[in-house]
Amino acid sequence: MLCFHRRGSLVTQVLLGIVVAVVLIGIMVFVINPARQFREARDAQRMADIETIIDAIVGYARDNDNRLPFPLTVEPTPICRSGVNLNCGQRINLNFLTGAYLTAIPADPEDATAISTAYTLTWDGVRITVAAPFAEQVGTIAVERIVKGKNP
C-alpha cells in the first residue's frame, strides 16, 4: 500500500508542476506581450521618421533663404514616397530632398502604400508640422518646428 501512495503522490507532483509552469508562462506572455512590443516599436519608428522629414525640410528652408519649395496649406497633405515623381496626385513630392538632406523619404512601417508614405505635412505660416496619423498607441504622432518661411 505504501508503493501505491507514492505513485499517486508522484502524479500529483507532476500535475502541480505542470500547473505552475502554465501559470508562469501565462504571466510571462502577459508581461512581455509581443504584440504591444511590436506596436511600440512601429510607433518609435514613426516618430524617428517624421523627425527626419521635418529636419530635412527645415534644413532646406534654412539653406534657401527660408523658402519652402512647395505650396502648403493648413490642411494635412499626404507625402509622396521616394522615387514617385509623376504620379503624386494631391500628395507633396519631397524627392528633391533626397541626396543632400535625406537618403530616402521615410515611410510608415505598416500603412505606407506604393505612392504614399502615410505621413502628412501642414504649415500655418509659422509652424510646419509632420504627422503620422496612423500611430497605433496614441492615435497621431506629430512633430512641429517654427519656420518663418516663404510659401510659393
N, C-alpha and C positions, 0 to 999 in steps of 0.2 A: 504494500500500500504506500510505502514511502517513495518508491520509484514513480508511481502514478502521480503523486503530489508534485514531485519535482518536474515532471514532464508538463503538467498543467501550468506550473509556475513559469517555465521557460516560454511557453506560448504567450502567456500574459505579458512577460517582459518584452518579447519581440513585438507584440501588438502595441504596447505602450511606447516602445522606441519608435515605431512607425508613426504613431500619432504625434509624438513630439517632433519628429523630423518634418512631417507635413505642416504642422503649425509654424515651425521656424521658417520653412520655405515660403509659406504664405506671408509671413511678416516681412521677409526679405523682399519678395516681389512687391509688396505694398510700399515699402520704404524706398526701394530703388526705382520702381515704376518706370520702365524703359520708355513707354510712350511719352510720359511727361518730360523725360530727359531729352528725347528727340525734338519735342516741341520747343523746349528751351534753347536747344542748340540751333534750330532753324531761326528762332527769333533773334538770337545773338548774331547770326549771320546776316539777317535783315538789317539789324542796327549797324553793323560794320559796313554793309553795302551802301546804305543811304548816307552814312557819314563820308564814305569815299566819294560818292557822287557829288554831294554838296561841297566838299573841299575842292574838288576839281572845278566846279562852276565858280566858286569864289576865287580860286587861283586864276582862272581865265579872266574873270572880270578885273581883278587887281592888275594883271599884266596888260590889259587892253583898255586903260583909262576908264574903268568901271562900266564898260559897255557889256551888256548882256547880248549874246549872239542870236537870240531868238525871242520872238514876242511871247510874253507870259501874261496870264490872267490870274484873277483871284480864285478861279475855279480850278480844282485839281486836274491836271492834264497828264495822261499816261506818258511814260518814257519808252522810246523805241529800244530794241535790243541792238547790240553791236552787229555791224555788217548789214543792217536793214537800212538802205539808203532811199530807195524809191517808193516803197510801199508802207511808209509810216502812217499814212492816213491822217487822223486827228492827233497823233502822238507827237511828242517833241523828239527831234533827232539830235542826239548828243554825240554822234560819231566823230565830230570834229575834235572832241576832247581826247580821243584815243591817240596814243602816241606821246604827246607832250604831258598830258595830265593823267591819263588812265591807260592801262594796258588793254582793257576791255571794259565795256559798260556792265557793271554787276547786275545780275538778275535774281529775282526772288527764288529761293531754293526749292519751292514747291509749286507756286502759282504762275510762274512765267510761261509765256507762250512762245511760238516761233517768232513773233513780231514784237510782243510787249514784255517789258521787264517786270510788270506788275507793281512798279513803283510810280508815284505821281510827283508832280512838281507844281508849285504855286509861287506867285510873287505879288505882294500887295503894295509895291512901290518902295518899300523899305526892307522888308524881310523876305528872304527866299526860303521856301520850305520843301523838303523832300520827305515823302511819307511812304510807308509800307502799309497799305490799308488792309492787307490780309494776314496780319500778325495773328498768331494763334493764342498767345497767353493774355494779351492786353487789348486786343481789338485793333488799334492802329498805333504804329511806332512812327514818330516824326522827329525830324531834326531841322532846326531853322537857324539861319545866320543873317545878320544885318548886311545888306548890300545896297548902298545908295547908288545903284547903277542907273544906266540909261536904257530903257526898254525900246528896242527898234520898232 
